[in-house]
Amino acid sequence: MKNNIRVERAIKNITQADLAEAVNVSRQTINTIESNKYVPSTVLALKIARVFGKPLEEIFTLEDAD
Amino acid sequence: MKTRFLFPYWFRYLGLACFLVHIPVMLLFKEHHDMDNAAPGLFSGSHVFFIFTTLMVTIGLFLFAFSKQKIEDEQIMQLRRDSLQWAVYFNYVVLIATLIFTEHMEISHIMQLNMWTLLLFFILRFQWVIFRLNWSAKKGD
């Protein structure tokens, strides 16, 4: 699964720490999600999408391998 | 994130204290008592000593292993579960190897060690993945 959290963060001009605080996780978790090392749960993915005010599919997309 | 069955964060320091306290107690006791010629029996000096130190180490490791992290989230929970599974596998490999390759070791001694090795492997593995996580996050800045 790919995501464009890094891009969305840049648009909204917030740091990893800001996003982490908004969705109640550690900054490390946001960092690993951004670098595709960790796949968030549905709940966390929805929370992240809500912070950016966009539907889930615009932020997280499936890859061919999934 | 709701976490069940975990101790509060500060319990890790309590666990560490339990573990550290048993060392001077053990050294002092060993110096003043002849362990080999101690009177046997339930709740004799050596038995109480054995219970005290063994329990101290076990409780210490247990509290340290199962106290919350500063920030609990789903990734930490996943790492904890992975580490637990890894520790159980590794522990049984070591246990089986010990049973096969040791000849003159008492089985009760092996079991006593085994009581700690599972927790110890879990703690080492869990702390290691958390260290790596923090390190890669720092590098990613």
N, CA and C atoms of all chains as a GROMACS GRO file, in nm:
protein
  621
    1MET      N    1   0.084  -0.120   0.000
    1MET     CA    2   0.000   0.000   0.000
    1MET      C    3   0.088   0.125   0.000
    2LYS      N    4   0.056   0.216  -0.090
    2LYS     CA    5   0.132   0.341  -0.096
    2LYS      C    6   0.051   0.452  -0.028
    3ASN      N    7   0.119   0.560   0.005
    3ASN     CA    8   0.044   0.675   0.057
    3ASN      C    9   0.117   0.803   0.023
    4ASN      N   10   0.044   0.912   0.020
    4ASN     CA   11   0.109   1.041  -0.008
    4ASN      C   12   0.095   1.137   0.110
    5ILE      N   13   0.114   1.080   0.229
    5ILE     CA   14   0.102   1.161   0.351
    5ILE      C   15   0.205   1.275   0.349
    6ARG      N   16   0.325   1.241   0.302
    6ARG     CA   17   0.432   1.342   0.302
    6ARG      C   18   0.391   1.465   0.219
    7VAL      N   19   0.331   1.437   0.103
    7VAL     CA   20   0.286   1.545   0.015
    7VAL      C   21   0.173   1.625   0.081
    8GLU      N   22   0.078   1.551   0.137
    8GLU     CA   23  -0.036   1.617   0.202
    8GLU      C   24   0.009   1.702   0.321
    9ARG      N   25   0.109   1.652   0.390
    9ARG     CA   26   0.163   1.729   0.503
    9ARG      C   27   0.225   1.859   0.454
   10ALA      N   28   0.298   1.849   0.343
   10ALA     CA   29   0.362   1.968   0.287
   10ALA      C   30   0.258   2.071   0.245
   11ILE      N   31   0.148   2.021   0.185
   11ILE     CA   32   0.040   2.112   0.142
   11ILE      C   33  -0.021   2.182   0.262
   12LYS      N   34  -0.044   2.104   0.366
   12LYS     CA   35  -0.108   2.159   0.485
   12LYS      C   36  -0.006   2.229   0.577
   13ASN      N   37   0.121   2.210   0.544
   13ASN     CA   38   0.232   2.270   0.619
   13ASN      C   39   0.230   2.228   0.768
   14ILE      N   40   0.221   2.097   0.789
   14ILE     CA   41   0.234   2.046   0.927
   14ILE      C   42   0.347   1.944   0.934
   15THR      N   43   0.406   1.932   1.052
   15THR     CA   44   0.517   1.838   1.070
   15THR      C   45   0.463   1.699   1.104
   16GLN      N   46   0.556   1.602   1.103
   16GLN     CA   47   0.520   1.466   1.145
   16GLN      C   48   0.466   1.467   1.288
   17ALA      N   49   0.531   1.548   1.371
   17ALA     CA   50   0.490   1.554   1.512
   17ALA      C   51   0.349   1.610   1.525
   18ASP      N   52   0.315   1.711   1.445
   18ASP     CA   53   0.180   1.769   1.449
   18ASP      C   54   0.075   1.665   1.411
   19LEU      N   55   0.104   1.594   1.303
   19LEU     CA   56   0.010   1.491   1.256
   19LEU      C   57  -0.003   1.380   1.360
   20ALA      N   58   0.112   1.340   1.417
   20ALA     CA   59   0.111   1.235   1.519
   20ALA      C   60   0.022   1.274   1.636
   21GLU      N   61   0.034   1.400   1.676
   21GLU     CA   62  -0.045   1.447   1.789
   21GLU      C   63  -0.195   1.448   1.754
   22ALA      N   64  -0.224   1.488   1.631
   22ALA     CA   65  -0.364   1.497   1.589
   22ALA      C   66  -0.434   1.361   1.586
   23VAL      N   67  -0.358   1.256   1.558
   23VAL     CA   68  -0.421   1.123   1.550
   23VAL      C   69  -0.380   1.031   1.666
   24ASN      N   70  -0.314   1.089   1.765
   24ASN     CA   71  -0.281   1.014   1.887
   24ASN      C   72  -0.189   0.895   1.869
   25VAL      N   73  -0.085   0.913   1.789
   25VAL     CA   74   0.018   0.808   1.780
   25VAL      C   75   0.154   0.875   1.799
   26SER      N   76   0.259   0.793   1.800
   26SER     CA   77   0.392   0.851   1.815
   26SER      C   78   0.442   0.902   1.680
   27ARG      N   79   0.538   0.992   1.685
   27ARG     CA   80   0.593   1.046   1.561
   27ARG      C   81   0.661   0.936   1.479
   28GLN      N   82   0.719   0.840   1.552
   28GLN     CA   83   0.786   0.728   1.484
   28GLN      C   84   0.689   0.650   1.395
   29THR      N   85   0.566   0.637   1.443
   29THR     CA   86   0.466   0.563   1.365
   29THR      C   87   0.432   0.636   1.236
   30ILE      N   88   0.415   0.768   1.245
   30ILE     CA   89   0.389   0.847   1.123
   30ILE      C   90   0.507   0.832   1.027
   31ASN      N   91   0.626   0.835   1.083
   31ASN     CA   92   0.747   0.822   1.001
   31ASN      C   93   0.752   0.688   0.928
   32THR      N   94   0.718   0.578   0.998
   32THR     CA   95   0.722   0.447   0.933
   32THR      C   96   0.608   0.430   0.832
   33ILE      N   97   0.494   0.495   0.858
   33ILE     CA   98   0.385   0.488   0.760
   33ILE      C   99   0.427   0.561   0.632
   34GLU      N  100   0.487   0.679   0.650
   34GLU     CA  101   0.530   0.758   0.534
   34GLU      C  102   0.632   0.683   0.449
   35SER      N  103   0.719   0.610   0.516
   35SER     CA  104   0.822   0.538   0.439
   35SER      C  105   0.777   0.396   0.403
   36ASN      N  106   0.645   0.373   0.410
   36ASN     CA  107   0.585   0.245   0.371
   36ASN      C  108   0.638   0.123   0.445
   37LYS      N  109   0.687   0.143   0.567
   37LYS     CA  110   0.735   0.028   0.644
   37LYS      C  111   0.625  -0.027   0.734
   38TYR      N  112   0.523   0.053   0.757
   38TYR     CA  113   0.416   0.008   0.844
   38TYR      C  114   0.281   0.042   0.780
   39VAL      N  115   0.192  -0.056   0.776
   39VAL     CA  116   0.057  -0.035   0.722
   39VAL      C  117  -0.037  -0.004   0.839
   40PRO      N  118  -0.096   0.116   0.840
   40PRO     CA  119  -0.182   0.151   0.954
   40PRO      C  120  -0.313   0.072   0.954
   41SER      N  121  -0.377   0.066   1.068
   41SER     CA  122  -0.508   0.002   1.076
   41SER      C  123  -0.610   0.091   1.005
   42THR      N  124  -0.725   0.037   0.979
   42THR     CA  125  -0.830   0.115   0.911
   42THR      C  126  -0.866   0.239   0.992
   43VAL      N  127  -0.875   0.220   1.124
   43VAL     CA  128  -0.912   0.332   1.212
   43VAL      C  129  -0.810   0.445   1.199
   44LEU      N  130  -0.682   0.408   1.206
   44LEU     CA  131  -0.578   0.511   1.200
   44LEU      C  132  -0.575   0.578   1.062
   45ALA      N  133  -0.593   0.497   0.956
   45ALA     CA  134  -0.594   0.551   0.820
   45ALA      C  135  -0.708   0.653   0.804
   46LEU      N  136  -0.826   0.617   0.859
   46LEU     CA  137  -0.941   0.708   0.852
   46LEU      C  138  -0.915   0.837   0.929
   47LYS      N  139  -0.850   0.823   1.043
   47LYS     CA  140  -0.818   0.942   1.123
   47LYS      C  141  -0.723   1.034   1.048
   48ILE      N  142  -0.624   0.974   0.983
   48ILE     CA  143  -0.527   1.054   0.907
   48ILE      C  144  -0.598   1.126   0.792
   49ALA      N  145  -0.686   1.052   0.723
   49ALA     CA  146  -0.762   1.112   0.611
   49ALA      C  147  -0.847   1.229   0.662
   50ARG      N  148  -0.902   1.215   0.780
   50ARG     CA  149  -0.987   1.320   0.836
   50ARG      C  150  -0.906   1.447   0.866
   51VAL      N  151  -0.782   1.427   0.912
   51VAL     CA  152  -0.697   1.543   0.940
   51VAL      C  153  -0.675   1.625   0.812
   52PHE      N  154  -0.656   1.553   0.699
   52PHE     CA  155  -0.634   1.623   0.572
   52PHE      C  156  -0.764   1.663   0.503
   53GLY      N  157  -0.876   1.619   0.559
   53GLY     CA  158  -1.006   1.653   0.501
   53GLY      C  159  -1.027   1.597   0.363
   54LYS      N  160  -0.974   1.477   0.339
   54LYS     CA  161  -0.988   1.415   0.207
   54LYS      C  162  -1.037   1.271   0.224
   55PRO      N  163  -1.098   1.214   0.119
   55PRO     CA  164  -1.137   1.073   0.130
   55PRO      C  165  -1.013   0.982   0.136
   56LEU      N  166  -1.033   0.868   0.196
   56LEU     CA  167  -0.924   0.773   0.221
   56LEU      C  168  -0.844   0.738   0.096
   57GLU      N  169  -0.917   0.717  -0.015
   57GLU     CA  170  -0.851   0.670  -0.137
   57GLU      C  171  -0.756   0.773  -0.198
   58GLU      N  172  -0.775   0.899  -0.160
   58GLU     CA  173  -0.685   1.001  -0.214
   58GLU      C  174  -0.551   1.001  -0.142
   59ILE      N  175  -0.548   0.941  -0.026
   59ILE     CA  176  -0.425   0.940   0.052
   59ILE      C  177  -0.358   0.802   0.048
   60PHE      N  178  -0.437   0.698   0.060
   60PHE     CA  179  -0.382   0.561   0.055
   60PHE      C  180  -0.427   0.492  -0.073
   61THR      N  181  -0.332   0.432  -0.144
   61THR     CA  182  -0.368   0.358  -0.266
   61THR      C  183  -0.303   0.220  -0.265
   62LEU      N  184  -0.373   0.124  -0.322
   62LEU     CA  185  -0.321  -0.012  -0.329
   62LEU      C  186  -0.214  -0.022  -0.437
   63GLU      N  187  -0.119  -0.111  -0.416
   63GLU     CA  188  -0.018  -0.137  -0.518
   63GLU      C  189  -0.053  -0.268  -0.588
   64ASP      N  190   0.018  -0.295  -0.697
   64ASP     CA  191  -0.009  -0.419  -0.771
   64ASP      C  192   0.016  -0.543  -0.686
   65ALA      N  193   0.116  -0.532  -0.601
   65ALA     CA  194   0.155  -0.649  -0.520
   65ALA      C  195   0.053  -0.681  -0.411
   66ASP      N  196  -0.034  -0.587  -0.378
   66ASP     CA  197  -0.129  -0.609  -0.268
   66ASP      C  198  -0.241  -0.704  -0.307
   67MET      N  199  -0.546   0.518   2.190
   67MET     CA  200  -0.544   0.371   2.173
   67MET      C  201  -0.561   0.306   2.310
   68LYS      N  202  -0.659   0.218   2.318
   68LYS     CA  203  -0.681   0.149   2.446
   68LYS      C  204  -0.588   0.030   2.456
   69THR      N  205  -0.519   0.020   2.566
   69THR     CA  206  -0.434  -0.096   2.587
   69THR      C  207  -0.480  -0.169   2.712
   70ARG      N  208  -0.495  -0.298   2.698
   70ARG     CA  209  -0.538  -0.377   2.811
   70ARG      C  210  -0.422  -0.459   2.865
   71PHE      N  211  -0.435  -0.499   2.988
   71PHE     CA  212  -0.339  -0.591   3.050
   71PHE      C  213  -0.197  -0.539   3.051
   72LEU      N  214  -0.179  -0.408   3.063
   72LEU     CA  215  -0.044  -0.356   3.073
   72LEU      C  216  -0.034  -0.269   3.199
   73PHE      N  217   0.085  -0.268   3.258
   73PHE     CA  218   0.107  -0.186   3.376
   73PHE      C  219   0.136  -0.041   3.333
   74PRO      N  220   0.116   0.055   3.423
   74PRO     CA  221   0.150   0.193   3.388
   74PRO      C  222   0.300   0.208   3.356
   75TYR      N  223   0.331   0.316   3.292
   75TYR     CA  224   0.469   0.338   3.244
   75TYR      C  225   0.572   0.330   3.356
   76TRP      N  226   0.539   0.391   3.473
   76TRP     CA  227   0.640   0.398   3.579
   76TRP      C  228   0.670   0.262   3.641
   77PHE      N  229   0.590   0.159   3.613
   77PHE     CA  230   0.617   0.025   3.665
   77PHE      C  231   0.747  -0.033   3.611
   78ARG      N  232   0.793   0.020   3.497
   78ARG     CA  233   0.919  -0.030   3.443
   78ARG      C  234   1.034   0.002   3.538
   79TYR      N  235   1.024   0.117   3.605
   79TYR     CA  236   1.129   0.153   3.701
   79TYR      C  237   1.118   0.069   3.827
   80LEU      N  238   0.994   0.037   3.866
   80LEU     CA  239   0.971  -0.053   3.979
   80LEU      C  240   1.032  -0.190   3.948
   81GLY      N  241   1.008  -0.236   3.826
   81GLY     CA  242   1.063  -0.365   3.783
   81GLY      C  243   1.214  -0.365   3.786
   82LEU      N  244   1.270  -0.257   3.734
   82LEU     CA  245   1.416  -0.243   3.732
   82LEU      C  246   1.470  -0.244   3.875
   83ALA      N  247   1.400  -0.174   3.966
   83ALA     CA  248   1.443  -0.167   4.107
   83ALA      C  249   1.439  -0.306   4.170
   84CYS      N  250   1.330  -0.381   4.144
   84CYS     CA  251   1.319  -0.518   4.196
   84CYS      C  252   1.437  -0.602   4.150
   85PHE      N  253   1.468  -0.588   4.023
   85PHE     CA  254   1.577  -0.667   3.966
   85PHE      C  255   1.711  -0.628   4.029
   86LEU      N  256   1.734  -0.498   4.046
   86LEU     CA  257   1.862  -0.451   4.099
   86LEU      C  258   1.876  -0.481   4.249
   87VAL      N  259   1.764  -0.475   4.321
   87VAL     CA  260   1.769  -0.497   4.466
   87VAL      C  261   1.816  -0.639   4.499
   88HIS      N  262   1.781  -0.734   4.417
   88HIS     CA  263   1.814  -0.873   4.450
   88HIS      C  264   1.965  -0.900   4.447
   89ILE      N  265   2.039  -0.815   4.373
   89ILE     CA  266   2.184  -0.839   4.360
   89ILE      C  267   2.258  -0.819   4.494
   90PRO      N  268   2.246  -0.700   4.559
   90PRO     CA  269   2.314  -0.685   4.689
   90PRO      C  270   2.263  -0.782   4.795
   91VAL      N  271   2.131  -0.811   4.791
   91VAL     CA  272   2.074  -0.906   4.888
   91VAL      C  273   2.139  -1.043   4.871
   92MET      N  274   2.153  -1.084   4.746
   92MET     CA  275   2.212  -1.215   4.719
   92MET      C  276   2.357  -1.220   4.763
   93LEU      N  277   2.432  -1.112   4.731
   93LEU     CA  278   2.574  -1.109   4.767
   93LEU      C  279   2.592  -1.112   4.918
   94LEU      N  280   2.512  -1.031   4.988
   94LEU     CA  281   2.522  -1.025   5.134
   94LEU      C  282   2.490  -1.160   5.196
   95PHE      N  283   2.384  -1.221   5.147
   95PHE     CA  284   2.339  -1.348   5.204
   95PHE      C  285   2.444  -1.457   5.181
   96LYS      N  286   2.497  -1.458   5.061
   96LYS     CA  287   2.596  -1.561   5.026
   96LYS      C  288   2.720  -1.548   5.115
   97GLU      N  289   2.753  -1.425   5.151
   97GLU     CA  290   2.872  -1.401   5.232
   97GLU      C  291   2.853  -1.450   5.376
   98HIS      N  292   2.731  -1.436   5.426
   98HIS     CA  293   2.706  -1.467   5.568
   98HIS      C  294   2.651  -1.606   5.592
   99HIS      N  295   2.605  -1.670   5.487
   99HIS     CA  296   2.546  -1.802   5.507
   99HIS      C  297   2.617  -1.906   5.423
  100ASP      N  298   2.634  -2.020   5.482
  100ASP     CA  299   2.690  -2.131   5.409
  100ASP      C  300   2.574  -2.203   5.338
  101MET      N  301   2.561  -2.175   5.208
  101MET     CA  302   2.443  -2.226   5.137
  101MET      C  303   2.439  -2.378   5.130
  102ASP      N  304   2.556  -2.439   5.119
  102ASP     CA  305   2.557  -2.584   5.098
  102ASP      C  306   2.516  -2.661   5.224
  103ASN      N  307   2.549  -2.604   5.340
  103ASN     CA  308   2.518  -2.675   5.464
  103ASN      C  309   2.397  -2.618   5.536
  104ALA      N  310   2.316  -2.539   5.463
  104ALA     CA  311   2.198  -2.479   5.526
  104ALA      C  312   2.095  -2.586   5.557
  105ALA      N  313   2.018  -2.561   5.664
  105ALA     CA  314   1.916  -2.658   5.703
  105ALA      C  315   1.808  -2.662   5.597
  106PRO      N  316   1.768  -2.782   5.553
  106PRO     CA  317   1.662  -2.791   5.454
  106PRO      C  318   1.524  -2.773   5.517
  107GLY      N  319   1.423  -2.769   5.437
  107GLY     CA  320   1.286  -2.761   5.491
  107GLY      C  321   1.214  -2.638   5.442
  108LEU      N  322   1.081  -2.645   5.454
  108LEU     CA  323   0.996  -2.535   5.409
  108LEU      C  324   1.018  -2.414   5.499
  109PHE      N  325   1.034  -2.299   5.438
  109PHE     CA  326   1.051  -2.171   5.509
  109PHE      C  327   1.171  -2.168   5.602
  110SER      N  328   1.271  -2.250   5.572
  110SER     CA  329   1.399  -2.235   5.640
  110SER      C  330   1.469  -2.115   5.578
  111GLY      N  331   1.580  -2.074   5.637
  111GLY     CA  332   1.651  -1.955   5.590
  111GLY      C  333   1.682  -1.959   5.442
  112SER      N  334   1.736  -2.072   5.397
  112SER     CA  335   1.778  -2.078   5.256
  112SER      C  336   1.656  -2.082   5.163
  113HIS      N  337   1.548  -2.141   5.214
  113HIS     CA  338   1.428  -2.149   5.130
  113HIS      C  339   1.366  -2.010   5.112
  114VAL      N  340   1.358  -1.936   5.222
  114VAL     CA  341   1.303  -1.800   5.215
  114VAL      C  342   1.389  -1.713   5.124
  115PHE      N  343   1.520  -1.731   5.139
  115PHE     CA  344   1.614  -1.657   5.054
  115PHE      C  345   1.592  -1.690   4.906
  116PHE      N  346   1.574  -1.818   4.881
  116PHE     CA  347   1.552  -1.863   4.743
  116PHE      C  348   1.424  -1.802   4.686
  117ILE      N  349   1.317  -1.807   4.766
  117ILE     CA  350   1.189  -1.750   4.721
  117ILE      C  351   1.205  -1.601   4.695
  118PHE      N  352   1.269  -1.533   4.789
  118PHE     CA  353   1.283  -1.387   4.780
  118PHE      C  354   1.358  -1.346   4.654
  119THR      N  355   1.476  -1.404   4.634
  119THR     CA  356   1.556  -1.361   4.519
  119THR      C  357   1.492  -1.405   4.387
  120THR      N  358   1.441  -1.528   4.384
  120THR     CA  359   1.381  -1.576   4.259
  120THR      C  360   1.259  -1.493   4.223
  121LEU      N  361   1.177  -1.466   4.324
  121LEU     CA  362   1.057  -1.386   4.298
  121LEU      C  363   1.093  -1.244   4.259
  122MET      N  364   1.193  -1.188   4.327
  122MET     CA  365   1.238  -1.051   4.297
  122MET      C  366   1.274  -1.038   4.150
  123VAL      N  367   1.356  -1.132   4.102
  123VAL     CA  368   1.401  -1.128   3.962
  123VAL      C  369   1.282  -1.147   3.869
  124THR      N  370   1.197  -1.244   3.901
  124THR     CA  371   1.084  -1.274   3.813
  124THR      C  372   0.987  -1.156   3.805
  125ILE      N  373   0.950  -1.103   3.923
  125ILE     CA  374   0.857  -0.989   3.925
  125ILE      C  375   0.919  -0.869   3.856
  126GLY      N  376   1.048  -0.847   3.882
  126GLY     CA  377   1.118  -0.735   3.819
  126GLY      C  378   1.114  -0.743   3.668
  127LEU      N  379   1.149  -0.861   3.614
  127LEU     CA  380   1.147  -0.879   3.469
  127LEU      C  381   1.005  -0.867   3.415
  128PHE      N  382   0.909  -0.922   3.491
  128PHE     CA  383   0.770  -0.921   3.447
  128PHE      C  384   0.716  -0.778   3.436
  129LEU      N  385   0.741  -0.698   3.540
  129LEU     CA  386   0.692  -0.560   3.539
  129LEU      C  387   0.759  -0.480   3.428
  130PHE      N  388   0.890  -0.503   3.412
  130PHE     CA  389   0.962  -0.429   3.308
  130PHE      C  390   0.908  -0.468   3.170
  131ALA      N  391   0.884  -0.597   3.152
  131ALA     CA  392   0.840  -0.645   3.020
  131ALA      C  393   0.701  -0.593   2.984
  132PHE      N  394   0.611  -0.589   3.083
  132PHE     CA  395   0.472  -0.560   3.050
  132PHE      C  396   0.422  -0.427   3.105
  133SER      N  397   0.511  -0.328   3.112
  133SER     CA  398   0.464  -0.194   3.143
  133SER      C  399   0.448  -0.118   3.011
  134LYS      N  400   0.362  -0.018   3.015
  134LYS     CA  401   0.334   0.058   2.893
  134LYS      C  402   0.457   0.137   2.848
  135GLN      N  403   0.462   0.166   2.721
  135GLN     CA  404   0.561   0.260   2.669
  135GLN      C  405   0.509   0.401   2.692
  136LYS      N  406   0.598   0.499   2.674
  136LYS     CA  407   0.558   0.637   2.697
  136LYS      C  408   0.439   0.674   2.608
  137ILE      N  409   0.452   0.644   2.479
  137ILE     CA  410   0.338   0.665   2.388
  137ILE      C  411   0.297   0.528   2.334
  138GLU      N  412   0.178   0.486   2.371
  138GLU     CA  413   0.127   0.357   2.323
  138GLU      C  414   0.048   0.381   2.196
  139ASP      N  415   0.082   0.313   2.089
  139ASP     CA  416  -0.005   0.319   1.972
  139ASP      C  417  -0.007   0.181   1.907
  140GLU      N  418  -0.076   0.173   1.794
  140GLU     CA  419  -0.099   0.040   1.736
  140GLU      C  420   0.031  -0.025   1.686
  141GLN      N  421   0.126   0.058   1.645
  141GLN     CA  422   0.250  -0.001   1.598
  141GLN      C  423   0.328  -0.064   1.713
  142ILE      N  424   0.328   0.003   1.828
  142ILE     CA  425   0.394  -0.052   1.947
  142ILE      C  426   0.330  -0.184   1.987
  143MET      N  427   0.196  -0.187   1.980
  143MET     CA  428   0.125  -0.312   2.013
  143MET      C  429   0.166  -0.424   1.919
  144GLN      N  430   0.180  -0.389   1.791
  144GLN     CA  431   0.217  -0.491   1.694
  144GLN      C  432   0.360  -0.540   1.720
  145LEU      N  433   0.449  -0.446   1.750
  145LEU     CA  434   0.587  -0.484   1.780
  145LEU      C  435   0.593  -0.571   1.904
  146ARG      N  436   0.506  -0.539   2.002
  146ARG     CA  437   0.503  -0.617   2.126
  146ARG      C  438   0.459  -0.760   2.097
  147ARG      N  439   0.355  -0.773   2.016
  147ARG     CA  440   0.306  -0.908   1.982
  147ARG      C  441   0.411  -0.986   1.904
  148ASP      N  442   0.475  -0.920   1.807
  148ASP     CA  443   0.580  -0.985   1.729
  148ASP      C  444   0.692  -1.033   1.819
  149SER      N  445   0.733  -0.946   1.912
  149SER     CA  446   0.845  -0.978   2.000
  149SER      C  447   0.809  -1.095   2.091
  150LEU      N  448   0.684  -1.097   2.135
  150LEU     CA  449   0.640  -1.205   2.223
  150LEU      C  450   0.645  -1.338   2.150
  151GLN      N  451   0.596  -1.338   2.027
  151GLN     CA  452   0.598  -1.460   1.947
  151GLN      C  453   0.743  -1.504   1.922
  152TRP      N  454   0.826  -1.410   1.886
  152TRP     CA  455   0.966  -1.437   1.860
  152TRP      C  456   1.032  -1.496   1.986
  153ALA      N  457   1.002  -1.436   2.101
  153ALA     CA  458   1.062  -1.480   2.227
  153ALA      C  459   1.019  -1.622   2.263
  154VAL      N  460   0.891  -1.654   2.239
  154VAL     CA  461   0.843  -1.790   2.271
  154VAL      C  462   0.913  -1.891   2.182
  155TYR      N  463   0.921  -1.863   2.053
  155TYR     CA  464   0.989  -1.953   1.961
  155TYR      C  465   1.133  -1.975   2.006
  156PHE      N  466   1.203  -1.864   2.024
  156PHE     CA  467   1.345  -1.870   2.057
  156PHE      C  468   1.366  -1.943   2.189
  157ASN      N  469   1.280  -1.914   2.286
  157ASN     CA  470   1.290  -1.976   2.417
  157ASN      C  471   1.278  -2.128   2.408
  158TYR      N  472   1.185  -2.175   2.326
  158TYR     CA  473   1.166  -2.319   2.315
  158TYR      C  474   1.281  -2.385   2.241
  159VAL      N  475   1.336  -2.316   2.144
  159VAL     CA  476   1.455  -2.370   2.076
  159VAL      C  477   1.568  -2.387   2.177
  160VAL      N  478   1.589  -2.283   2.258
  160VAL     CA  479   1.696  -2.287   2.358
  160VAL      C  480   1.667  -2.396   2.461
  161LEU      N  481   1.543  -2.406   2.505
  161LEU     CA  482   1.505  -2.506   2.605
  161LEU      C  483   1.530  -2.647   2.554
  162ILE      N  484   1.487  -2.673   2.431
  162ILE     CA  485   1.504  -2.806   2.374
  162ILE      C  486   1.652  -2.837   2.357
  163ALA      N  487   1.727  -2.738   2.308
  163ALA     CA  488   1.872  -2.757   2.292
  163ALA      C  489   1.937  -2.785   2.426
  164THR      N  490   1.894  -2.715   2.531
  164THR     CA  491   1.951  -2.736   2.664
  164THR      C  492   1.922  -2.877   2.713
  165LEU      N  493   1.800  -2.922   2.691
  165LEU     CA  494   1.764  -3.056   2.736
  165LEU      C  495   1.844  -3.163   2.663
  166ILE      N  496   1.870  -3.138   2.535
  166ILE     CA  497   1.943  -3.238   2.456
  166ILE      C  498   2.091  -3.239   2.492
  167PHE      N  499   2.148  -3.118   2.504
  167PHE     CA  500   2.294  -3.111   2.510
  167PHE      C  501   2.354  -3.100   2.650
  168THR      N  502   2.271  -3.097   2.753
  168THR     CA  503   2.330  -3.095   2.887
  168THR      C  504   2.305  -3.230   2.953
  169GLU      N  505   2.408  -3.274   3.020
  169GLU     CA  506   2.399  -3.407   3.079
  169GLU      C  507   2.377  -3.402   3.229
  170HIS      N  508   2.458  -3.320   3.294
  170HIS     CA  509   2.459  -3.327   3.440
  170HIS      C  510   2.386  -3.209   3.505
  171MET      N  511   2.297  -3.149   3.431
  171MET     CA  512   2.226  -3.035   3.487
  171MET      C  513   2.090  -3.081   3.540
  172GLU      N  514   2.058  -3.033   3.657
  172GLU     CA  515   1.929  -3.073   3.714
  172GLU      C  516   1.816  -3.009   3.634
  173ILE      N  517   1.710  -3.085   3.617
  173ILE     CA  518   1.597  -3.035   3.537
  173ILE      C  519   1.532  -2.915   3.605
  174SER      N  520   1.530  -2.915   3.739
  174SER     CA  521   1.469  -2.803   3.810
  174SER      C  522   1.549  -2.674   3.787
  175HIS      N  523   1.679  -2.689   3.773
  175HIS     CA  524   1.764  -2.574   3.745
  175HIS      C  525   1.734  -2.516   3.607
  176ILE      N  526   1.718  -2.606   3.511
  176ILE     CA  527   1.686  -2.563   3.374
  176ILE      C  528   1.552  -2.491   3.373
  177MET      N  529   1.455  -2.547   3.447
  177MET     CA  530   1.321  -2.488   3.451
  177MET      C  531   1.325  -2.349   3.516
  178GLN      N  532   1.409  -2.337   3.620
  178GLN     CA  533   1.420  -2.208   3.688
  178GLN      C  534   1.477  -2.102   3.594
  179LEU      N  535   1.580  -2.142   3.520
  179LEU     CA  536   1.637  -2.049   3.422
  179LEU      C  537   1.534  -2.015   3.315
  180ASN      N  538   1.460  -2.118   3.275
  180ASN     CA  539   1.360  -2.101   3.170
  180ASN      C  540   1.250  -2.002   3.208
  181MET      N  541   1.225  -1.993   3.337
  181MET     CA  542   1.126  -1.898   3.387
  181MET      C  543   1.167  -1.755   3.351
  182TRP      N  544   1.297  -1.731   3.347
  182TRP     CA  545   1.346  -1.596   3.319
  182TRP      C  546   1.378  -1.572   3.172
  183THR      N  547   1.423  -1.679   3.104
  183THR     CA  548   1.473  -1.658   2.967
  183THR      C  549   1.364  -1.605   2.874
  184LEU      N  550   1.241  -1.656   2.890
  184LEU     CA  551   1.133  -1.609   2.804
  184LEU      C  552   1.114  -1.458   2.818
  185LEU      N  553   1.106  -1.413   2.944
  185LEU     CA  554   1.089  -1.270   2.969
  185LEU      C  555   1.209  -1.191   2.919
  186LEU      N  556   1.326  -1.247   2.942
  186LEU     CA  557   1.449  -1.178   2.904
  186LEU      C  558   1.459  -1.163   2.751
  187PHE      N  559   1.430  -1.271   2.680
  187PHE     CA  560   1.433  -1.265   2.534
  187PHE      C  561   1.332  -1.164   2.483
  188PHE      N  562   1.213  -1.165   2.545
  188PHE     CA  563   1.108  -1.072   2.503
  188PHE      C  564   1.154  -0.928   2.524
  189ILE      N  565   1.208  -0.900   2.643
  189ILE     CA  566   1.252  -0.763   2.674
  189ILE      C  567   1.360  -0.719   2.576
  190LEU      N  568   1.460  -0.806   2.555
  190LEU     CA  569   1.571  -0.769   2.466
  190LEU      C  570   1.521  -0.740   2.326
  191ARG      N  571   1.437  -0.829   2.274
  191ARG     CA  572   1.388  -0.813   2.137
  191ARG      C  573   1.300  -0.687   2.124
  192PHE      N  574   1.212  -0.668   2.221
  192PHE     CA  575   1.118  -0.555   2.216
  192PHE      C  576   1.194  -0.422   2.226
  193GLN      N  577   1.289  -0.415   2.319
  193GLN     CA  578   1.366  -0.292   2.335
  193GLN      C  579   1.450  -0.265   2.211
  194TRP      N  580   1.499  -0.372   2.150
  194TRP     CA  581   1.582  -0.358   2.030
  194TRP      C  582   1.501  -0.302   1.914
  195VAL      N  583   1.380  -0.353   1.892
  195VAL     CA  584   1.300  -0.302   1.779
  195VAL      C  585   1.256  -0.157   1.805
  196ILE      N  586   1.231  -0.125   1.933
  196ILE     CA  587   1.194   0.014   1.965
  196ILE      C  588   1.313   0.107   1.942
  197PHE      N  589   1.430   0.059   1.981
  197PHE     CA  590   1.551   0.138   1.957
  197PHE      C  591   1.570   0.162   1.808
  198ARG      N  592   1.551   0.057   1.728
  198ARG     CA  593   1.567   0.069   1.583
  198ARG      C  594   1.464   0.164   1.523
  199LEU      N  595   1.342   0.156   1.576
  199LEU     CA  596   1.234   0.243   1.530
  199LEU      C  597   1.268   0.390   1.554
  200ASN      N  598   1.314   0.419   1.675
  200ASN     CA  599   1.350   0.556   1.710
  200ASN      C  600   1.469   0.604   1.627
  201TRP      N  601   1.560   0.511   1.604
  201TRP     CA  602   1.680   0.548   1.530
  201TRP      C  603   1.647   0.580   1.385
  202SER      N  604   1.559   0.499   1.324
  202SER     CA  605   1.523   0.524   1.184
  202SER      C  606   1.438   0.650   1.172
  203ALA      N  607   1.360   0.680   1.277
  203ALA     CA  608   1.281   0.804   1.275
  203ALA      C  609   1.371   0.926   1.282
  204LYS      N  610   1.477   0.912   1.362
  204LYS     CA  611   1.572   1.023   1.376
  204LYS      C  612   1.645   1.045   1.244
  205LYS      N  613   1.682   0.932   1.180
  205LYS     CA  614   1.754   0.939   1.054
  205LYS      C  615   1.666   0.997   0.945
  206GLY      N  616   1.534   0.973   0.956
  206GLY     CA  617   1.440   1.016   0.851
  206GLY      C  618   1.414   1.165   0.850
  207ASP      N  619   1.459   1.236   0.954
  207ASP     CA  620   1.434   1.381   0.962
  207ASP      C  621   1.508   1.459   0.855
   0.00000   0.00000   0.00000
